Amino acid sequence: MNNEPLVIVENLSKIYNTESEQLEILKNLSLTVNRGTKAVITGESGSGKSTLLNIIGALDSPSGGSVKVGDFLVSAQNEDKLTHYRSKTLGLIFQFHYLLKDFTAVENVAMSALIAGVPQRKALDHAKALLCDVGLEKRANHFPSQLSGGERQRVAVARSLINDPELILADEPTGNLDPANAQAVGSLLFSLVDRYKKTLLLVTHDMKLAQSGDVVYTIKNGNLAAL
């Protein structure tokens, strides 16, 4: 860890309009995450945890406020620049693995690098190395249907690192797993973040997993509080 901010969220708000009412999910929320920090956000379902992560990840747009990651002002860019940002700056892990069923584990991991223009052999070699890191070197040529739930999520963790991102955004990465696999995948994720010197922003309901964070917040009434 150091004291240099990587993520700066200022006065962020998010309002969803329905036919009958306005739902204010985030209310002037501010957050700073320093480089190399493992930050965890908890909170009840519907509290806005995933909404915050999606806005930082440029998968949703704010109603007000700003998000800056490094020198990139996320909340003021066109879609081409946001696509490049998601590809180069972020590693994304979701509750569901979103692996492509017709591609092997190693192909799924390499895909983002190939799309980014990395030569095929280099991308596949890097993907194989990352699968070794998550303990799946012997499963590299298996398809998602041939992998267990825990193994699929390990592939998703490896995939998040393929483009050497500065920031890993993980939204309930162990939410679909049984307790044993949840603990194993969570521990693996934190250890790889340390090994590769990444910054992590993780959303979870799992308080045991949250305890591995350097700093833990909760969202309540649309705003952040430190635990």
Residue, then its C-alpha position, 0 to 999 in steps of 0.5 A: m500500500n501507499n498513500e497515492p490515491l488510485v480511485i477518487v469518487e466525489n459526491l456521487s449520486k444515483i437516482y433511478n426513476t420509476e413510474s411512481e417514484q424516484l429511488e435515490i440509491l447513492k447520495n453524495l457518496s465519496l470514496t478514496v482508495n489508495r494504490g495497493t489497497k484491498a478495499v471491501i464494501t459490505g451492506e444489505s441487498g439493494s443498498g447500492k454496493s453493486t451500483l457503486l462498483n458498476i459506476i466505477g467500472a463504467l458499466d453504469s453512469p452516475s446521476g451526479g458527482s465524479v469518478k476518477v481512476g488514476d488520471f482518467l475521469v470516468s464520468a466524463q468520457n465517450e464510449d470508445k474511451l470507456t471501452h479502452y478503460r475497461s479493457k486496459t485499466l480494470g479487471l472485472i470479476f462478477q458473481f457469475h463467471y460469464l465464461l464463454k461456453d464454446f471456448t476452453a479455460v485458457e481461451n476464455v482467459a486469453m480472450s480479453a488480451l486477444i481483443a486488445g491486440v496481443p499476439q495469439r501465442k503471447a496471450l495464450d502463454h500468459a493465460k496458461a501462466l495465470l491458470c497455473d497461478v489459480g491451480l488449474e494448469k491441468r484444466a486449461n483445455h477443459f470447457p466451462s461445462q467440464l469445470s466445477g463452480g469453484e473452478r469456473q470462478r478461478v478461471a474468472v479470477a485468472r481472466s481478470l488479470i490477463n491485461d495487467p490491470e491497475l484495479i480489480l473490481a470484484d462484485e460478490p465473487t464468491g456469492n454463488l459458491d459453497p462455503a469451502n469454495a468461497q473461502a478458497v476462491g476468496s483467499l486466492l483472489f486476495s493473495l494474487v492481488d498482493r502478488y501482482k501488486k494490484t488495487l482491489l475494490l470488492v463488494t461482498h455479503d460475506m463478512k468472513l471474506a471482508q475481514s481480509g480487506d485492508v479497509v472495510y466500508t458499509i453502505k447505508n442510506g446511500n452513503l459510506a461508513a467505515l467499519 
